[in-house]
Amino acid sequence: MTNNSSTPDKSWWNRPLVGSVSLIERILGALNPQTVPELALSLHDTEWEELEKIVPTLTMLDNEQYSPEFLLYINIKNKLKNNLDEYKGLDKFVKIFSFAIKNIHHFRTMRRIELDFQGKTQLQLYQFVEYQLNTNYDPVLFHKLVSNEIDELLRLIINEPTQKALLMYKTALDTITQEEAGLNLLLLFKKYQIQDYAIFKVVNDILKQLKKQDLDNLKALVLVVKVNYDELNKLGQLMGINHQEDLVITYAKIIQYIALSYRYESITYRFHQLTESLHKWYKHYETIANIREEYPSHKYKVSPNFLQPIPGELIYSKYKDFMNIS
């Protein structure tokens, strides 16, 4: 049985043709167009001029290197930074892995000097460094105390080879302790008496292997991790990785991010400049869009400018999802 109380479908002339505007609305608006207030017209044109000043910067900063793989890197970077989703809890380990790989030669320099220079004063220095590592968690204070100790020793020691070794030791230690990750890693090496840093060579070899490979396929990276799992897990255990999900996946994510950062770190700042410029652009864009919505062309007599595509809109559409995470 048909329900006569139901609302009948609108006739074709009263249905929207484009968007939400029907043919009859367009005809009535064309026959009797209203006037857009002068203030709205003036504001629209003023904001348009401001947009046109920003668009050349947007065009210059837009880059074909902002590939889907690069945007994946930006997305992962945001998740690590904000402890989100499947990257929750991994930021600390990514930083330690990355720092170790970049600075392994400094750790090796320190270890070589500790083995080669075993005089009484040098041994006291090594013990002092280890004591500070275990009791002082402030990188700035640690750096100050240890630097002062080495400077004092340099004034006492007259043997030139020992002086040179101490200066190299100080340089390596200064570099390592610039960041909290370095301080934490040095503490781990001392705590577990790690004598050989060859485990980092595995990570370096993996990164070299991935230089020309696509990095957006995590499954492919899982296979690489499985081949090198034993060595990677030694490093993971050293750093205290105890992630809830499969450790193979965890290591794959860490390796993926580090490899992506090596590939795209140089253009990240440029992309950040782009999104910052888009934020400035959007303030003017929003005003123009609101004015056009309030005074639509099917009801109002608008200037030709009202009907033009908004400058920069195509660039905005490409990166709008990344404006708050770059």
NORFEN-V327899 format. One record per backbone hydrogen bond with DSSP energy under -0.5 kcal/mol. CO is the residue of the C=O (numbers start at 1). NH is the residue of the N-H. E is the energy in kcal/mol with one decimal. If there is no record, write none. Layout:
CO_NH_E / CO_NH_E
This chain:
2_4_-0.8 / 3_6_-1.2 / 11_14_-1.7 / 12_15_-1.0 / 13_24_-2.1 / 15_23_-1.0 / 18_21_-1.6 / 20_22_-0.5 / 21_17_-2.9 / 21_18_-1.0 / 22_26_-1.8 / 23_27_-2.4 / 24_28_-2.6 / 25_29_-2.3 / 26_30_-2.3 / 27_31_-2.1 / 28_32_-1.7 / 34_301_-3.5 / 37_41_-2.1 / 38_42_-2.7 / 39_43_-2.4 / 40_44_-2.5 / 41_45_-2.2 / 42_46_-2.3 / 43_47_-2.6 / 44_48_-1.9 / 45_49_-2.1 / 46_50_-1.8 / 47_51_-2.2 / 48_52_-2.3 / 49_53_-1.1 / 50_54_-1.1 / 51_54_-0.8 / 51_55_-2.3 / 52_56_-0.7 / 54_57_-0.9 / 54_58_-1.8 / 55_59_-2.9 / 56_60_-2.2 / 57_61_-2.4 / 58_62_-2.1 / 63_66_-1.8 / 65_67_-2.6 / 67_71_-2.6 / 68_72_-1.8 / 69_73_-1.8 / 70_74_-2.2 / 71_75_-2.0 / 72_76_-2.7 / 73_77_-2.7 / 74_78_-1.9 / 75_79_-2.0 / 76_80_-2.7 / 77_81_-2.3 / 78_82_-2.3 / 79_84_-2.6 / 80_83_-0.9 / 84_87_-2.0 / 85_88_-1.7 / 87_90_-1.9 / 90_94_-2.4 / 91_95_-2.3 / 92_96_-1.9 / 93_97_-2.8 / 94_98_-2.8 / 95_99_-2.6 / 96_100_-2.6 / 97_101_-2.2 / 98_102_-2.2 / 99_103_-1.8 / 100_104_-0.7 / 103_106_-1.1 / 103_107_-1.5 / 104_108_-2.4 / 105_109_-2.0 / 106_110_-2.2 / 107_111_-2.4 / 108_112_-2.6 / 109_113_-2.2 / 110_114_-2.4 / 111_115_-1.6 / 112_116_-2.2 / 113_117_-2.6 / 116_118_-0.7 / 119_123_-2.8 / 120_124_-2.0 / 121_125_-1.7 / 122_126_-2.4 / 123_127_-2.1 / 124_128_-2.2 / 125_129_-2.7 / 126_130_-2.2 / 127_131_-2.4 / 128_132_-2.5 / 129_133_-2.1 / 130_134_-1.6 / 131_135_-1.1 / 132_136_-2.9 / 135_137_-0.6 / 137_139_-0.7 / 138_142_-2.9 / 139_143_-2.5 / 140_144_-2.1 / 141_145_-2.7 / 142_146_-2.5 / 143_147_-2.3 / 144_148_-2.3 / 145_149_-1.8 / 146_150_-2.4 / 147_151_-2.6 / 148_152_-2.0 / 149_153_-1.9 / 150_154_-2.4 / 151_155_-1.2 / 152_156_-0.9 / 153_156_-0.6 / 153_157_-2.5 / 159_163_-2.3 / 160_164_-2.7 / 161_165_-2.2 / 162_166_-2.5 / 163_167_-2.3 / 164_168_-2.3 / 165_169_-2.6 / 166_170_-2.6 / 167_171_-2.4 / 168_172_-2.6 / 169_173_-2.6 / 170_174_-3.0 / 171_175_-2.1 / 172_176_-2.4 / 173_177_-2.4 / 175_178_-1.1 / 176_179_-0.8 / 179_183_-1.7 / 180_184_-2.6 / 181_185_-2.2 / 182_186_-2.5 / 183_187_-2.0 / 184_188_-2.0 / 185_189_-2.4 / 186_190_-2.1 / 187_191_-3.0 / 188_192_-2.6 / 189_194_-2.3 / 190_193_-0.8 / 193_195_-0.6 / 197_200_-1.6 / 198_201_-1.4 / 198_202_-0.8 / 199_203_-0.8 / 200_204_-2.2 / 201_205_-2.8 / 202_206_-2.2 / 203_207_-2.4 / 204_208_-2.2 / 205_209_-2.1 / 206_210_-1.6 / 208_211_-1.0 / 210_213_-1.4 / 216_218_-0.9 / 217_221_-1.2 / 218_222_-2.0 / 219_223_-1.4 / 220_224_-1.3 / 221_225_-2.3 / 222_226_-2.4 / 223_227_-1.6 / 224_228_-1.3 / 226_229_-0.9 / 228_232_-2.2 / 229_233_-2.9 / 230_234_-1.4 / 231_235_-1.6 / 232_236_-2.4 / 233_237_-2.8 / 234_238_-2.0 / 235_239_-1.9 / 236_240_-0.6 / 236_241_-2.9 / 237_240_-0.7 / 246_250_-1.9 / 247_251_-2.8 / 248_252_-2.1 / 249_253_-2.4 / 250_254_-2.1 / 251_255_-2.8 / 252_256_-2.6 / 253_257_-2.4 / 254_258_-2.3 / 255_259_-2.6 / 256_260_-2.4 / 257_261_-2.7 / 258_262_-2.1 / 259_263_-1.7 / 260_264_-2.4 / 261_265_-2.1 / 264_267_-1.4 / 264_268_-0.7 / 265_268_-0.8 / 265_269_-0.6 / 267_271_-2.0 / 268_272_-2.2 / 269_273_-2.2 / 270_274_-1.9 / 271_275_-2.4 / 272_276_-2.2 / 273_277_-2.3 / 274_278_-2.2 / 275_279_-1.8 / 276_280_-1.6 / 277_281_-2.6 / 278_282_-2.7 / 279_283_-1.2 / 280_284_-0.9 / 281_284_-0.6 / 281_285_-2.3 / 282_286_-3.1 / 283_287_-1.1 / 284_288_-2.1 / 285_289_-2.8 / 286_290_-2.2 / 287_291_-2.2 / 288_292_-2.4 / 289_293_-1.9 / 290_294_-2.1 / 291_295_-2.1 / 293_296_-0.5 / 296_299_-1.6 / 296_300_-2.2 / 299_34_-2.9 / 300_302_-1.1 / 301_36_-0.8 / 303_306_-1.6 / 304_307_-1.2 / 305_308_-1.1 / 310_313_-1.9 / 312_316_-2.3 / 313_317_-2.3 / 314_318_-1.1 / 315_319_-1.3 / 316_320_-1.6 / 319_322_-2.0 / 320_323_-1.0 / 322_325_-1.1 / 322_326_-0.9
